[in-house]
């Protein structure tokens, strides 16, 4: 729609909206039909055909298809060989690709559902009422409010703007905020950067506020037009996925070398046909790579994200799942995260009077009552009576406490504002930590400043009286009792300051008094702090509040322990980096910090090799959230800008949720390690079995197809179930996993060696017995030996999953907790037995019928892995160690 450059009246008429009332419900539907929905075409969504192609060109599949073609050509020349071998190889490739595409599809669906949870919101006027909706639901014609920290949801023609500054770097790359001016009108289409009467989708409000009409949504918006470029960007792999890729490559090289060696030995020593020998060597090379591993890792990460979302932690970046597992420091703010954000005024004090409590108002003076009125006048929170005659307060929780107290004293903000009309405001911001309002008097103006005690007392008119009254020690007493303190000073002026001279309003004021507000810690915070400590994670508090208030709460929660250091932002600015790094282990509370201080704290911890999870909510917190390893934004109190800079959004703003997410991150990481050990055990065993047998001149224990079957179907499929495995019980009693810690640390090698050795011994025993020992009914032969080896390795690598999944002994691990493992293992076992018993299939895989004695031996050898791993667990437990650490 080409209305952007027009005047507001023309636009409003065109899109059929009354700017004072917003769109009507029926017009919303019509405009959505006419101008489209506010969604971008997801051009990256692959079709099924593309997905199949994608998998087909993977090296392993290409080699297998090449092998199938090769055996097809051979079959053409020697018709008695048949084409079945090619068909079987292709079937295995097809099953493998289908399982992968199915699992990836599930992962994609889960991911888009999760993305919706953290989608940005917009505040609109519809049918005369203010509403918060998901930005995706915006339609052309919507009247939309813009506020500091908002991420703009569509292209907007501005109607109003108060000091509105927008960061358009996401759109234009220009990093300097643009000051908007709705009064401008252009006769012709202007370049994007000059359209100062517009605000664009995907950009961020850094300052001020405004109002506008949505003029373009979805693909029509400026962002929509470049979105197709953005969504086409390659998906980045997580660090863990990259490490696994590297591991797989190394293993492939190893397997190919082993394959080449086996080929040479067998060509020189055995009578196996050259073609068969070559095929086995090649298939060993490809099949020894656990190629289902990457898909299992993705699934584990996404399943972890779903679990975290259920626990109120919404992950915005997949790698955060694994980084969380490694978090070793949680730097949390106080208000609302560690505390309940349910603020109540408890005490007040007016200069030259006694401290009074709110619970007992009998001894209150007129000045005490006046303090509440002044505090309320200098607040932006509002209150209204709901249908049940109860006060519903809107706005900042600190100010809500004041408005509630005013209500209890039978006052209303409306009354006060009629009496003392507000004519000017210097807004609150977390760096100034104070705000000022100016009110019309019969003669002159009343200036009220409310804010942090230490920010109000710099420039007082009545400084001597203030000092004599020992205001500072009263403040400190409030703060030591964990009260959040707001002070108030005032002055009367004759004229309003001229433009640009507003800061002088805050100079030369008279101190009036202060209030102490209680914001009790959340009940669950202390528990979560204790859990974090046990898990080797250091909790620290970083707050804008006063040092004493912060320390009092930190003590209650055991974040601060005796002997710890506490530091204010100003003190922090005075020390150099090396000094900070030296002391940082002991500092548990940082108070009165600025956003810049936060970045320094994060960097200092990172310098010491720690992985930092940091919380934040304001626009200014975005840089420190980006700098932290796990930037965590508040879902309720957080701005969209903070959310979009973060890796996780806490839907409930709760500290305990971070700890729960860390525990989930550890579970995911643990399961990925279990999967790696489980799959690698069989792969490593195959390489050794083939090599050893070749070296001692026994011939080939397994042919290419058998190897392929074992890797893709016998252990590849049950491996998927490990992504669903529950957390080990002591998961939060171990120290965090170092970011550079090897995937095989904490007993990983031991587990692979035990399982691979067991597989090797049992498989070679089966091969020897079948090939060389007369077991009665059927004469020993290479084919009998191979059949027994195939069955033993296939069955034992499938059943291995039942012991590899948990620290608990087999009988206690419980199958019902993870039915996916049970059913996939049953499926793999049935497949194995079927190919062995159905004559047509058996012939293709080179399997021959066995006697009862052979089957009994196969069963015994296949269950051996269960006995060995259970024994390993038992011995480790007796030694005070854990199988899975
Ligand atoms: P955090 O959420 O980081 O733990 P905080 O919410 O306590 O900290 P700020 O919002 O920066 O941090 O508040 C710091 C100080 O500013 C408070 O201790 C209080 O004295 C003062 N303050 C807070 N809100 C207001 C307000 N609405 N008006 C005036 N002063 C305020």
Boltz pocket constraint, residues with backbone or C-beta under 6 A from the ligand:
constraints:
  - pocket:
      binder: B
      contacts: [[A, 333], [A, 334], [A, 335], [A, 336], [A, 378], [A, 396], [A, 398], [A, 399], [A, 428], [A, 429], [A, 430], [A, 431], [A, 433], [A, 434], [A, 435], [A, 450], [A, 451], [A, 452], [A, 453], [A, 484], [A, 485], [A, 486], [A, 487], [A, 542], [A, 543], [A, 544], [A, 545], [A, 546], [A, 593]]
      max_distance: 6.0
